Amino acid sequence: MPSNERIEAHLRPILFPIAAASCVIFFWIAFTQEGDFRLALVLGAAIALTYCAYRFYREKRIVRDGRRVMALVTEYIQVPSSDGGSDRECKYRFTAADGREYVGHCESTGKDFPEEGCLIAIIYNQHDPSDNFPREMFWFYDI
């Protein structure tokens, strides 16, 4: 793969029905449940929807002027989580089209996670290479 190549990204079509269903469920909870249970569900749903909106706009910002480059995983950490499983974190570095080296990091609970020394595809915003994300971890865009 050529270094710093332009990308072509498309929204995943299944996400529109999921987003619509999430909003319907949110309003159903808000108008049909009562008491503290309703408050807890509404707050939980609002937090989840807010995080999804943040994630969507971050991904959109990255892919709008995105470039793809291979990055070297420099650190891999497996941390025990509260549910008895483990979370995985990695740090990586890459050289952007401007010739400077950047560092990024990502977290996941997935089992297939890049270990130290692996190369992974990174998508970064060419106007702000510090705004980057591993290609495999995009939720809303198919790259």
C-alpha positions as CSV (number, residue, x, y, z in Angstrom):
1,M,0.0,0.0,0.0
2,P,1.4,3.4,-0.9
3,S,2.3,5.6,2.0
4,N,-0.3,8.3,2.8
5,E,-2.8,7.4,0.2
6,R,-6.2,9.2,-0.1
7,I,-9.1,7.2,1.1
8,E,-12.6,6.6,0.0
9,A,-15.1,6.2,2.8
10,H,-18.8,5.3,2.7
11,L,-21.3,5.3,5.5
12,R,-22.4,1.8,6.5
13,P,-26.1,1.7,5.4
14,I,-27.2,-0.5,8.3
15,L,-26.5,2.3,10.7
16,F,-29.4,4.5,9.7
17,P,-32.0,1.9,10.8
18,I,-30.1,1.3,14.0
19,A,-29.9,5.1,14.7
20,A,-33.6,5.5,14.1
21,A,-34.5,2.5,16.3
22,S,-32.3,3.9,19.1
23,C,-34.1,7.2,19.0
24,V,-37.5,5.4,19.0
25,I,-36.5,3.3,22.0
26,F,-35.2,6.4,23.8
27,F,-38.5,8.2,23.4
28,W,-40.5,5.1,24.2
29,I,-38.6,4.8,27.5
30,A,-39.1,8.5,28.2
31,F,-42.8,8.5,27.7
32,T,-43.9,5.0,29.0
33,Q,-41.8,4.3,32.1
34,E,-42.2,5.9,35.5
35,G,-40.2,7.0,38.5
36,D,-36.6,6.4,39.2
37,F,-36.4,3.6,36.7
38,R,-37.4,6.0,33.9
39,L,-34.8,8.5,35.0
40,A,-32.1,5.9,35.0
41,L,-33.0,4.6,31.6
42,V,-33.3,8.0,30.1
43,L,-30.0,9.1,31.5
44,G,-28.3,5.9,30.3
45,A,-29.8,6.2,26.8
46,A,-28.9,9.9,26.6
47,I,-25.3,9.1,27.5
48,A,-25.1,6.3,25.0
49,L,-26.7,8.5,22.2
50,T,-24.3,11.4,23.1
51,Y,-21.3,9.1,22.8
52,C,-22.5,7.7,19.5
53,A,-23.0,11.2,18.1
54,Y,-19.5,12.2,19.3
55,R,-18.0,9.2,17.7
56,F,-19.9,9.7,14.5
57,Y,-18.7,13.3,14.1
58,R,-15.1,12.4,15.0
59,E,-15.1,9.7,12.3
60,K,-16.7,12.1,9.8
61,R,-14.0,14.7,10.6
62,I,-11.2,12.2,10.1
63,V,-12.5,10.7,6.8
64,R,-13.5,14.0,5.2
65,D,-9.9,14.8,4.4
66,G,-8.5,11.4,5.4
67,R,-5.3,9.7,4.4
68,R,-4.4,6.1,5.1
69,V,-0.9,5.1,6.3
70,M,0.6,2.0,8.0
71,A,1.5,2.6,11.6
72,L,3.8,0.6,13.9
73,V,2.3,-0.6,17.2
74,T,4.8,0.5,19.8
75,E,3.0,-0.5,23.0
76,Y,0.4,-3.1,23.8
77,I,-1.2,-3.3,27.2
78,Q,-3.8,-5.7,28.5
79,V,-5.7,-4.3,31.5
80,P,-8.2,-6.3,33.7
81,S,-11.7,-4.8,33.4
82,S,-14.4,-4.6,36.1
83,D,-16.5,-7.4,34.4
84,G,-13.7,-10.0,34.8
85,G,-12.5,-9.7,31.2
86,S,-9.7,-7.5,29.9
87,D,-9.4,-4.3,28.0
88,R,-6.7,-3.8,25.5
89,E,-4.8,-0.6,24.7
90,C,-2.2,0.1,22.1
91,K,0.0,3.0,21.1
92,Y,1.2,3.4,17.6
93,R,3.3,5.8,15.5
94,F,3.2,6.8,11.9
95,T,4.7,9.4,9.5
96,A,2.1,11.7,7.9
97,A,2.3,13.3,4.5
98,D,3.9,16.4,6.1
99,G,6.9,14.2,7.0
100,R,6.4,14.5,10.7
101,E,5.9,11.5,13.0
102,Y,2.7,11.3,15.1
103,V,1.7,9.1,17.9
104,G,-1.8,7.7,18.4
105,H,-3.6,5.3,20.7
106,C,-6.7,3.1,20.8
107,E,-8.6,0.9,23.2
108,S,-10.8,-2.1,22.6
109,T,-12.3,-5.1,24.3
110,G,-11.9,-7.2,21.2
111,K,-9.7,-10.3,21.1
112,D,-8.2,-9.5,17.7
113,F,-6.1,-6.6,18.7
114,P,-2.7,-5.6,17.3
115,E,0.2,-6.5,19.5
116,E,3.5,-4.7,19.8
117,G,5.6,-4.7,16.6
118,C,2.5,-5.2,14.3
119,L,1.7,-2.8,11.4
120,I,-1.9,-1.5,11.4
121,A,-3.7,0.8,8.9
122,I,-4.4,4.2,10.3
123,I,-6.8,6.8,8.9
124,Y,-5.8,10.4,9.8
125,N,-7.1,13.9,9.0
126,Q,-4.5,15.4,6.7
127,H,-5.2,18.8,8.1
128,D,-4.6,17.6,11.7
129,P,-2.7,14.2,11.7
130,S,-3.0,14.0,15.5
131,D,-6.7,13.3,14.8
132,N,-6.4,9.6,13.7
133,F,-8.0,6.2,14.3
134,P,-7.2,2.6,13.3
135,R,-9.1,1.7,10.1
136,E,-10.6,-1.5,11.6
137,M,-12.1,0.4,14.5
138,F,-14.4,2.8,12.5
139,W,-18.1,2.1,13.5
140,F,-19.9,4.3,11.0
141,Y,-17.7,4.3,7.9
142,D,-16.6,1.5,5.6
143,I,-13.1,2.3,4.4
